Amino acid sequence: MPATALRCRVCETQYPLDPIGVCARCFGPLDPVYDRDEQRRTVSRESIEAGPLSIWRYADLLPVAAPVEQRLAPGFTPLVQAPRLAEALGLGELWLKLDTANPTHSFKDRVVAVAAAKAVELGRTTLSCSSTGNLANAVAARAAAEGLEAAVLVPSSLEPEKLIATSIYGARIIAVEGSYDDCSRLSVELSFELDWAFVNVGLRSYYAEGSKTLAFEIAEQLGWSLPDAVIAPIGSGSMFTKVHQGFGELLTLGLVDGPSPRLIGGQGEGCSPVALGFANDAKVKPVRANTLAKSIAIGSPADGDLAVATARESGGSIYAVPEDQIVDNIALLAETTGVFGETAPAVTVGALRAAVERGELGESDRVVLLVTGDGLKTPGLVADRYDPIRVQPDVDQILETLGVQV
């Protein structure tokens, strides 16, 4: 395992590879440090391609050792072209990264698998998190697969489909009468009182690294080349920043060539602190979440400022997508690609549309759009689209309804 330490992103103080949430000196976030020389000696395209068809083919680029038994392994999800959506938007080449194919149908399976590997290494017996839904699903399923207990804190206003999809795995659900940010605060406080493995608190340094595997897979699936742009939703900002970091690591190790992709992010207008920070060239300020895109409704994003910096460094941008466009974007994605995404991919489609309208992307660009969650988790938003033609069991009536002359 090439990870050697954790380092504070702000003051650069180093720590051992322990379950440490933040820097004790300045409260800054911690990132794993890697032995790049060792990685250059041992990691190649061939060594990666010889690995399992999951995130664990990239174990030598992650801060945990691959599990001996890789149960319910996520990753290596399909990357498929979307020519009809590309034509509708005015793009030359558009690909969809379908993380709906992960075990619990979202990209959160990636980050939880990495955090859980560390939790098992530490001998922890309960996985926990604060969640807007998808993470709770992933934690509960991972705990079931590993034979661990699970306890999740969620806003009580979450879609019932997501809560049912968490409870079926046997997890304890603590439904908080408040926002995600309330759940997050409670998780931090509880982490001092309970010997639980809070994946997005004490294990956040390991958890966040799992998002890099999206970048690794995209490059490999494109024949070890890089797209011009990647479009992603932004909640906490962690995934957005780690995807950019993943492309950077591939370039550093000589596994790919060329400029790093532009990162373009989207948030629902009703919870868009990162988009506002980008637009105003200012520090990200907390907001009260009020958006249809509940899966990314984080009013106080932990990596918001870094997400703004990532967009600028990569030559990308961040958009606040109008709330009244979210449902239409779900339909646009489904009707042109056959992919039913939830609200986060709908916001991502909205960001892509805005980037094209402003001339940032066009027919000469190869673009990858991240589909991070399944629409079957939030079907209520599009329930009004169900409008069947009701007929008696009579073929003539069906033909007549269809306007076919017999």
C-alpha positions in Angstrom: 0.0 0.0 0.0 1.7 3.2 -1.2 -0.1 5.6 1.3 2.4 6.7 3.9 0.6 9.3 6.1 -2.2 11.8 6.3 -1.3 15.5 5.7 -3.3 18.6 6.5 -4.4 20.5 3.4 -3.9 23.8 5.1 -0.8 23.7 7.4 0.7 20.5 6.0 1.1 18.8 9.4 1.4 15.1 8.9 -0.3 12.3 10.9 -0.2 8.5 10.9 -2.8 6.6 8.9 -5.3 6.6 11.7 -9.0 7.5 11.7 -8.4 11.2 12.2 -11.0 13.5 10.9 -9.3 16.9 10.9 -5.9 18.5 11.7 -5.4 19.0 15.5 -3.5 22.2 14.9 -5.7 24.2 12.4 -8.8 22.0 11.9 -8.0 21.7 8.2 -9.0 18.6 6.2 -6.5 15.7 5.9 -5.5 14.0 2.7 -3.5 10.8 2.2 0.2 11.1 1.2 1.5 8.6 -1.3 5.0 7.3 -2.2 4.9 8.4 -5.8 8.3 6.8 -6.6 6.9 3.5 -5.4 3.8 4.0 -7.5 5.9 4.8 -10.6 7.9 1.6 -10.1 4.9 -0.7 -9.6 1.8 0.8 -11.3 1.3 0.5 -15.0 -1.5 0.2 -17.4 -0.8 -3.5 -17.6 -0.9 -4.0 -13.8 -4.2 -2.2 -13.6 -5.8 -4.1 -16.5 -4.8 -7.4 -14.8 -6.8 -6.5 -11.7 -10.5 -7.2 -10.9 -13.3 -5.4 -12.7 -14.0 -3.2 -9.7 -12.4 -0.2 -7.9 -9.9 -2.6 -6.5 -8.0 -2.8 -9.8 -6.7 0.6 -8.6 -5.8 -0.5 -5.1 -2.2 0.7 -5.6 -3.6 4.2 -6.0 -5.8 4.1 -2.9 -5.0 4.6 0.8 -6.2 1.1 1.9 -5.2 -2.4 0.9 -7.7 -4.3 -1.2 -9.8 -6.6 0.9 -8.9 -10.3 0.8 -12.5 -11.1 0.1 -13.9 -8.4 -2.2 -17.6 -8.7 -1.3 -20.1 -6.6 -3.3 -17.3 -4.8 -5.0 -18.4 -1.6 -6.7 -16.9 0.2 -9.7 -15.9 -0.4 -13.3 -19.4 0.8 -14.2 -20.4 1.3 -17.9 -19.2 4.3 -19.9 -21.7 4.6 -22.8 -22.1 7.1 -25.6 -25.2 9.3 -25.7 -25.4 10.5 -29.4 -29.1 11.6 -29.2 -28.5 13.7 -26.1 -25.3 15.1 -27.7 -27.2 16.1 -30.8 -30.0 17.7 -28.8 -27.5 19.8 -26.8 -25.1 20.6 -29.7 -22.1 18.5 -28.6 -19.8 16.4 -30.7 -19.2 13.5 -28.4 -21.0 12.8 -25.1 -20.5 9.8 -22.8 -22.4 8.8 -19.7 -20.7 7.3 -16.7 -23.4 5.1 -15.3 -22.7 4.7 -11.6 -26.3 3.5 -11.3 -24.8 0.1 -12.0 -23.1 0.0 -8.6 -24.6 -2.3 -5.9 -26.9 0.3 -4.4 -27.2 2.3 -7.6 -25.1 5.3 -6.8 -21.5 6.4 -6.8 -21.5 6.3 -3.0 -20.7 2.6 -3.1 -17.2 3.6 -4.2 -16.4 5.8 -1.3 -18.0 3.5 1.3 -16.0 0.5 0.1 -12.8 2.4 0.7 -13.8 3.7 4.1 -15.2 0.3 5.2 -11.9 -1.4 4.3 -10.2 0.9 6.7 -12.9 0.3 9.3 -12.4 -3.4 9.1 -8.6 -3.0 9.3 -9.2 -1.0 12.5 -11.6 -3.6 14.0 -14.6 -1.4 14.0 -18.0 -3.2 14.2 -20.4 -0.5 13.3 -20.5 1.6 10.1 -22.2 5.0 10.3 -22.8 8.2 8.4 -24.9 11.3 8.0 -26.6 11.1 4.6 -29.1 12.6 2.1 -30.1 9.1 1.1 -27.6 7.5 -1.3 -24.8 7.3 1.3 -27.2 5.7 3.8 -28.1 3.0 1.2 -24.4 2.3 0.5 -23.4 2.2 4.2 -26.2 -0.2 5.1 -25.5 -2.5 2.2 -21.8 -2.5 2.8 -22.3 -3.3 6.5 -24.6 -6.2 5.5 -22.0 -7.6 3.1 -19.2 -7.3 5.6 -21.2 -8.6 8.6 -21.1 -5.3 10.5 -23.8 -3.2 12.2 -25.0 0.0 10.5 -26.5 3.2 11.9 -27.3 6.2 9.7 -28.5 9.7 10.5 -30.8 11.2 7.8 -33.2 14.1 7.5 -36.7 12.8 8.2 -38.0 14.6 5.1 -36.0 12.3 2.7 -37.9 10.4 0.0 -39.4 7.3 1.6 -38.0 5.2 -1.3 -34.5 5.9 -0.1 -35.2 5.2 3.5 -36.9 1.9 2.6 -33.9 1.0 0.5 -31.7 1.6 3.6 -33.8 -0.2 6.2 -34.0 -3.4 4.1 -30.4 -4.1 4.9 -31.1 -4.1 8.6 -29.6 -0.7 9.4 -30.7 1.5 12.3 -32.2 4.7 10.8 -32.1 7.8 13.0 -34.5 10.2 11.3 -33.6 13.7 12.4 -36.2 16.5 12.4 -33.8 18.9 10.6 -31.6 19.3 7.6 -28.6 17.3 6.4 -26.4 19.9 8.0 -28.0 19.1 11.3 -27.3 15.4 10.7 -23.7 16.2 9.9 -23.2 18.1 13.1 -24.7 15.3 15.1 -22.4 12.8 13.5 -19.4 14.8 14.5 -20.6 15.1 18.0 -21.4 11.4 18.2 -18.0 10.4 16.8 -16.5 11.6 20.2 -19.0 9.4 22.2 -19.3 6.2 20.2 -16.8 3.7 18.8 -18.5 3.7 15.4 -16.8 4.1 12.1 -18.3 7.3 10.8 -17.3 7.1 7.2 -17.7 10.8 6.4 -16.3 12.0 9.7 -13.3 10.2 11.2 -12.8 8.1 8.0 -13.4 11.0 5.6 -9.8 11.1 4.4 -10.1 7.5 3.2 -13.7 7.7 2.1 -13.1 10.7 -0.2 -10.3 9.0 -2.0 -12.8 6.5 -3.4 -14.2 9.1 -5.8 -10.8 9.2 -7.6 -11.7 5.8 -9.1 -14.3 7.6 -11.3 -11.5 9.4 -13.0 -9.3 6.3 -13.2 -12.1 4.3 -14.9 -13.1 7.1 -17.4 -9.5 7.3 -18.6 -9.0 3.6 -18.9 -12.4 3.1 -20.6 -11.5 5.8 -23.1 -8.4 3.8 -24.1 -6.1 5.6 -21.6 -7.0 9.0 -22.9 -8.7 12.0 -21.3 -12.0 13.7 -22.2 -12.1 17.5 -22.7 -14.6 18.0 -19.9 -16.4 16.1 -17.1 -19.7 17.3 -15.8 -20.6 16.4 -12.2 -23.1 17.3 -9.4 -21.8 19.1 -6.3 -23.0 18.4 -2.8 -20.2 18.6 -0.3 -17.7 19.2 -3.2 -15.6 16.2 -2.3 -16.4 14.0 -5.3 -15.9 17.0 -7.7 -12.5 17.7 -6.3 -11.3 14.1 -6.1 -12.2 13.4 -9.7 -9.9 16.3 -10.7 -7.3 14.9 -8.4 -7.6 11.5 -9.9 -6.9 12.7 -13.4 -3.9 14.7 -12.1 -2.5 11.5 -10.5 -2.8 9.6 -13.7 -0.9 12.4 -15.5 1.8 12.5 -12.7 2.4 8.8 -13.0 2.6 8.9 -16.8 -0.4 6.7 -17.3 -2.1 9.2 -19.6 -1.1 12.3 -21.6 -2.6 15.6 -22.5 -4.4 18.4 -20.6 -6.5 17.5 -17.6 -10.3 17.7 -18.3 -12.2 20.8 -17.4 -14.5 20.1 -14.4 -18.0 21.6 -14.7 -20.3 21.3 -11.7 -24.0 21.8 -11.0 -26.1 22.5 -8.0 -29.9 23.0 -7.6 -30.6 26.8 -7.4 -32.3 26.2 -4.0 -29.0 25.0 -2.5 -26.2 26.5 -4.5 -23.5 27.9 -2.1 -20.7 26.6 -4.2 -22.1 28.0 -7.4 -22.6 31.3 -5.7 -19.0 31.3 -4.4 -17.8 30.6 -8.0 -20.0 33.3 -9.5 -19.0 35.9 -6.9 -15.3 34.9 -6.7 -15.8 34.7 -3.0 -15.6 32.3 -0.1 -18.4 29.8 0.1 -21.1 30.8 2.6 -23.6 28.4 4.2 -27.2 28.5 3.0 -30.4 26.9 4.1 -31.2 24.1 1.6 -34.5 24.3 -0.3 -34.1 22.3 -3.4 -35.7 19.4 -5.3 -32.2 17.9 -5.6 -32.2 16.5 -2.0 -29.3 14.1 -2.7 -27.0 17.0 -3.0 -28.8 19.4 -0.6 -25.8 20.3 1.6 -26.0 23.9 2.8 -22.6 24.0 4.4 -20.3 22.0 2.0 -17.1 20.8 3.6 -15.1 21.0 0.4 -17.0 24.0 -1.2 -14.0 26.3 -1.4 -11.8 23.6 -2.8 -14.5 22.8 -5.4 -14.5 26.5 -6.5 -10.7 26.3 -6.8 -10.9 23.1 -8.7 -13.3 24.5 -11.3 -11.0 27.5 -11.8 -7.8 25.5 -11.9 -9.2 23.1 -14.5 -10.7 25.9 -16.6 -14.2 24.8 -15.8 -17.2 26.4 -14.1 -20.1 25.8 -11.6 -23.7 26.5 -12.3 -26.9 27.0 -10.2 -29.6 25.1 -12.1 -33.1 26.6 -11.8 -35.4 24.4 -9.8 -38.1 24.4 -12.4 -35.7 22.7 -14.9 -34.8 19.8 -12.7 -37.8 17.5 -13.6 -37.5 18.4 -17.3 -33.8 17.5 -17.2 -34.7 14.1 -15.7 -37.1 13.6 -18.6 -34.6 14.9 -21.2 -31.9 12.4 -20.0 -34.4 9.5 -20.0 -36.0 10.3 -23.4 -32.8 10.7 -25.3 -30.6 8.0 -23.7 -32.9 5.5 -21.9 -31.2 6.3 -18.6 -33.4 7.3 -15.7 -31.4 9.4 -13.3 -32.3 11.0 -10.1 -32.2 14.7 -9.3 -28.4 14.9 -9.0 -27.8 13.8 -12.6 -30.7 16.1 -13.6 -28.8 19.0 -12.1 -25.7 17.8 -13.9 -27.6 17.8 -17.2 -28.6 21.3 -16.4 -25.0 22.4 -15.8 -24.1 20.8 -19.2 -26.9 22.7 -20.9 -25.7 26.0 -19.4 -22.1 25.3 -20.4 -23.2 24.7 -24.0 -25.4 27.8 -24.1 -22.5 29.9 -22.9 -20.2 28.6 -25.5 -17.9 26.7 -23.0 -18.6 23.4 -24.8 -19.5 22.6 -28.3 -19.3 20.2 -31.2 -15.5 19.8 -31.0 -15.5 18.6 -27.4 -15.6 15.1 -25.9 -17.6 15.3 -22.7 -18.3 12.8 -19.9 -21.4 13.3 -17.8 -21.6 11.5 -14.4 -24.9 9.8 -13.7 -24.4 9.3 -10.0 -27.8 8.0 -8.9 -30.8 6.1 -10.1 -34.2 7.7 -10.8 -36.0 4.8 -9.3 -35.0 6.2 -5.9 -37.0 9.3 -6.5 -39.9 8.4 -8.8 -42.4 10.7 -7.1 -40.9 13.8 -8.9 -42.0 12.5 -12.3 -45.2 10.7 -11.3 -47.3 13.1 -13.3 -45.7 11.7 -16.5 -47.6 8.5 -16.0 -50.7 9.0 -18.1 -51.8 5.7 -19.6 -54.4 5.2 -22.4 -57.1 3.2 -20.7 -59.1 0.8 -22.9 -61.3 -2.3 -22.7 -59.7 -5.7 -23.7 -60.7 -5.1 -27.3 -58.3 -4.8 -30.2 -60.6 -2.6 -32.3 -60.8 -0.1 -29.5 -57.0 0.0 -29.2 -56.7 0.6 -32.9 -59.4 3.3 -32.8 -57.7 5.0 -29.9 -54.5 5.0 -31.9 -56.2 6.4 -34.9 -55.7 3.4 -37.1 -58.4 2.8 -39.7 -59.5 -0.8 -40.0 
